[in-house]
Structure formats: C-alpha cells, structure tokens
C-alpha cells in the first residue's frame, strides 16, 4: 500500500469506522475552540503528494471561509485496494486564543474506487450543508453520475486538461443531469480582471468608436493557458457581435482565427503562446486607434493603454489572482451561478474546434 510520505500535517490517523467518534473527541479536548462550517469543501487529486499540498491550501482557505474540508488522494495504479483516513482541525487566533476551527478529513485511496468514493468518503459530509467539489487535473471515469449528482458547485481548471473538448463534454452532461449542479472553471475566473479592465477601456468614446473598425486582435498567453486565452477571445467577439468567418488555422506560434464584424469587415485574431504570465497581452488594432492591455512578468498590475496616432493615455488596474487556491477562495466569496460563463462557453468550444 502506498501511503503519503509526510502525514504529520494530515493529523491523527483513524479507523474509517471511528471517524465520527474521533472527531467528537477532537472537539472535547479544547473548550476554547468552536467548530464552524458553512459548506462542505471536497478536494480531489490523483497526483502524488496531493493530500499534503492541499492541506496547506485548506489551511489558507479556512482563514476566510469556514467549512468541513474533505481531502481525497487517489492512487488508481496501485494493485492493492485500501483506504486510510486522518482527521485534524485548522484553527485561527482571535485575542490570543483559538476561537474558530474547521475540520479536515483526509482520505487516501488505492486501487479500484468503484463505490468507495461515494459510500465511504461522502458518508462523512455535513448533510445540512452544500457540497463544493474541487477536481484537480483531468476528469477520469470516476467523474460519473454517482458522483456529480451529489455536487452543488463543481470547481475545475480546464487549463490543466490535455483534451479540453472531452472534459467540457463531461461537465455539460453533468449540468444537464442535475439542476443543482453548477460548474465553475478556474480558467474563466483567471480572465476576470482582464475582462473588467478591457471593458473599462471601451468606456472611452474614441476606443468605442474604433471597435467596429478593428482589423487585428492579438492575445498572448502562457502555453499552458490556452483555454484561458480562448475564453478572452470568445468573450471579446461575442460582446462585439463578431461572427466566425473561416475555420481555425494552426500557425507556427499559436492559433489564427478570422471573424467578420457587424459592418462586414474582416478581423484577424491571433493567439500566441510563451512562458511568461498566464495572460500577458490583449491588443485590438484599428486604422486610427490601438487599445492595449498588458502585464509585465510578476507584476500585480495590468497596464491599460489607448493610442490614437502618436498620442497615448494609460493607467493601471489590479491584475487579479492567478493561483488556483486564491481563485477558489474568490469564488467561494462570490457564490454566483456563473450565467455569463454559460453564455460564453459555446463560442469558446467552437474555437477549440
């Protein structure tokens, strides 16, 4: 049986049948602690070391969001079928005392997972609270109706998928099967500050007047963030009312798309990839105006520019979060149903081909 290398942070190892009893003992040990929980937060990973890494993430998240966290580490390649469990609590100080604590249950499963994920792990949900489920990595066959019918908010990062079209198809099936299932893509959330800043630039009358005359649209993103870049492109073209006019061309350094404006002129959209920020530039070029949004490596700000001829004006805006854990924290604070994402997704899938 393969056990995580460092289990100290996971807390006390307990027998599966004794989890509830051991949790009760945990809270009896210190009267100064208050058990707080507003949601069930499950985090699923098939990557080695996922339990240890996600414990650190949960410790950060619970500073702002009280939850019962359930961490799931899966080793599907192991020939032996087993399950190991640990319990701990993340406590935060107020007035020098441990005031509010959140439970963490960790499960390490090996071998075939048929039935065990639902029957064992999810038997320990707080039944009165909604379930937020963060799936890390590719969607495997474990993501089935026996799992997603339990989920209220499903968090994933399509930028991690090697075959995003297949992953989106699975998420769409889950959304159609359950009215209480709402999908939230971290790749879409990652573009949030870019969309806000770009929309703010087009509050300028000169920039707005140039939009129908746009000839080029250039986006630069990290090569691991293709879906993030395509979400930005899909959002721009849908907001502008442009229609796809030609099939996708694969260029040597990225993707090339062709669109037609409402006035009938052609726009060439190029998406280039490098090794810098998840998103580093969005640029729209018209004959007499250039609108540009860019971010320097490791900068906390986006630089907004409007140039007409030799005259340029610029300002800065917050860059927003890139880290998946912070994006998840922000999403927990919002708690929306993500209707704009659902509106943009069909256009993004068309760009994926």
Residue pairs with C-beta under 8 A, 6 or more apart in sequence:
1 78
1 80
1 82
1 84
1 110
2 75
2 78
2 110
3 84
3 108
4 10
4 49
4 51
4 52
4 73
4 108
5 49
5 52
6 52
7 13
7 52
7 86
9 52
9 55
9 56
9 88
10 51
10 52
10 55
10 71
10 86
10 88
10 104
10 106
11 86
11 87
11 88
11 89
11 104
11 106
12 22
12 26
12 86
12 87
12 88
13 84
13 85
13 86
14 22
14 85
14 86
14 87
15 85
16 83
16 85
16 120
19 85
19 87
19 105
19 124
20 124
22 87
23 87
23 103
23 105
26 87
26 89
26 103
27 33
27 35
27 89
30 98
32 97
32 98
32 99
33 89
33 91
33 98
33 99
33 100
33 101
34 99
34 100
34 101
35 89
35 101
35 102
35 103
36 66
36 100
36 101
36 102
37 66
37 67
37 68
37 102
37 103
37 126
37 129
38 65
38 66
38 67
38 129
39 65
39 67
39 68
39 129
39 130
39 131
39 132
39 332
40 67
40 68
40 70
40 125
40 126
40 129
40 130
40 131
40 132
41 58
41 61
41 65
41 67
41 68
41 69
41 70
41 132
41 134
41 332
42 69
42 70
42 71
42 72
42 121
42 122
42 131
42 132
42 133
42 134
43 54
43 57
43 58
43 69
43 70
43 71
43 72
43 134
43 136
44 72
44 74
44 133
44 134
44 135
44 136
45 51
45 53
45 54
45 71
45 72
45 73
45 74
45 136
45 137
46 73
46 74
46 75
46 76
46 136
46 137
46 140
47 136
47 137
48 75
50 71
50 73
50 136
51 71
51 73
51 106
51 108
54 71
54 136
55 71
55 88
55 104
55 106
57 325
58 69
58 71
58 90
58 102
58 104
59 90
60 325
60 329
61 67
61 69
61 325
61 328
61 329
61 332
62 69
62 90
62 92
62 102
63 92
64 329
64 332
64 333
65 329
65 332
65 333
66 100
66 102
67 102
67 132
68 102
68 103
68 105
68 125
68 126
68 129
69 90
69 102
69 103
69 104
69 105
70 104
70 105
70 106
70 107
70 121
70 122
70 124
70 125
71 104
71 105
71 106
71 107
72 107
72 109
72 117
72 121
73 106
73 107
73 108
73 109
74 109
74 110
74 113
74 117
74 142
75 108
75 109
75 110
75 111
76 110
76 111
76 112
76 113
76 140
78 110
78 111
79 111
80 110
80 111
81 110
81 111
81 112
82 109
82 110
82 111
83 107
83 108
83 109
83 110
83 116
83 120
84 107
84 108
85 105
85 106
85 107
85 108
86 105
86 106
87 103
87 104
87 105
87 106
88 103
88 104
88 106
89 101
89 102
89 103
89 104
90 101
90 102
90 104
91 98
91 99
91 100
91 101
91 102
92 98
92 99
92 100
92 101
93 99
94 100
105 124
107 120
107 121
109 116
109 117
109 121
113 142
115 146
117 142
117 147
118 146
118 147
118 150
122 150
125 131
125 150
130 152
130 153
131 150
131 151
131 152
131 153
132 151
132 152
132 153
132 155
132 332
133 150
133 151
133 153
133 154
133 155
134 155
134 156
134 328
135 143
135 154
135 155
135 156
136 157
136 160
136 324
137 160
138 160
138 161
138 162
138 163
138 167
139 156
139 161
139 166
139 167
139 170
139 171
143 170
143 174
145 174
145 177
148 154
148 174
148 177
148 178
148 181
149 177
149 178
149 181
151 174
151 178
151 181
152 180
152 181
152 182
153 182
153 184
153 331
154 171
154 174
154 181
154 182
154 183
154 184
155 184
155 186
155 328
155 331
156 167
156 171
156 183
156 184
156 185
156 186
157 185
157 186
157 187
157 324
158 164
158 167
158 168
158 185
158 186
158 187
158 188
158 227
159 186
159 187
159 190
159 224
159 225
159 226
159 227
159 228
159 278
161 167
161 227
164 226
164 227
164 352
165 349
165 352
165 353
168 345
168 349
168 352
171 183
174 181
174 183
175 181
175 182
175 183
182 337
182 338
183 338
183 341
184 331
184 338
184 341
185 227
185 231
185 341
186 324
186 327
186 328
187 225
187 227
187 228
187 231
188 228
188 231
188 338
188 341
188 344
189 321
189 327
189 330
189 331
190 225
190 228
190 278
190 279
190 320
190 321
190 322
190 327
191 228
191 231
191 232
191 235
191 279
192 320
193 302
193 317
193 318
193 319
193 320
194 232
194 279
194 282
194 293
194 302
194 320
195 232
195 235
196 317
197 293
197 302
197 304
197 317
198 236
198 282
198 291
198 293
199 239
200 304
200 317
201 207
201 291
201 293
201 304
201 306
202 208
202 211
202 291
204 306
206 289
206 306
206 308
207 289
207 291
207 306
209 289
210 284
210 286
210 288
210 289
210 291
211 240
211 284
211 286
212 240
212 261
212 262
212 263
212 265
213 263
213 265
213 286
213 287
213 288
213 289
214 240
214 261
214 267
214 284
214 285
214 286
215 265
215 266
215 267
215 268
215 285
215 286
215 287
216 267
216 268
216 269
216 270
216 283
216 284
216 285
217 233
217 236
217 259
217 267
217 268
217 269
217 270
217 282
217 283
217 284
217 285
218 269
218 270
218 272
218 281
218 282
218 283
218 285
219 229
219 232
219 233
219 269
219 270
219 271
219 272
219 279
219 281
219 282
219 283
220 271
220 272
220 273
220 274
220 276
220 279
220 280
220 281
221 228
221 229
221 271
221 272
221 273
221 274
221 278
221 279
221 280
222 273
222 274
222 275
222 276
222 277
222 278
222 279
222 280
223 273
223 274
223 275
224 278
225 278
225 279
226 255
226 271
226 273
227 348
227 352
228 278
228 279
229 271
229 273
229 279
230 255
230 271
230 348
230 351
230 352
231 344
231 348
232 279
232 282
233 257
233 269
233 271
233 348
233 351
234 344
234 345
234 347
234 348
234 350
234 351
235 344
236 282
236 284
237 244
237 259
237 269
237 347
238 343
238 344
238 347
240 261
240 262
241 261
241 262
242 259
242 260
242 261
242 262
242 267
243 259
243 260
244 257
244 258
244 259
244 260
244 350
245 258
245 259
245 260
245 266
246 257
246 258
248 255
248 256
248 257
248 351
248 353
249 255
249 256
249 257
249 258
250 256
251 270
253 272
253 273
254 270
254 271
254 272
254 273
255 270
255 271
255 351
256 268
256 269
256 270
256 271
257 268
257 269
257 270
257 271
257 351
258 266
258 267
258 268
258 269
259 266
259 267
259 269
260 266
260 267
261 267
274 280
276 297
277 295
277 297
277 298
277 322
278 322
279 295
280 294
280 295
280 297
281 292
281 293
281 294
281 295
282 292
282 293
282 294
283 290
283 291
283 292
283 293
283 294
284 290
284 291
284 292
288 308
288 309
289 306
289 307
289 308
290 305
290 306
290 307
291 305
291 306
292 303
292 304
292 305
292 306
292 307
293 302
293 303
293 304
293 305
294 302
294 303
294 305
295 301
295 302
295 303
295 319
296 303
299 319
300 318
300 319
301 316
301 317
301 318
301 319
302 316
302 317
302 318
302 319
303 314
303 315
303 316
304 314
304 315
304 316
304 317
305 312
305 313
305 314
306 312
306 313
306 314
321 327
321 330
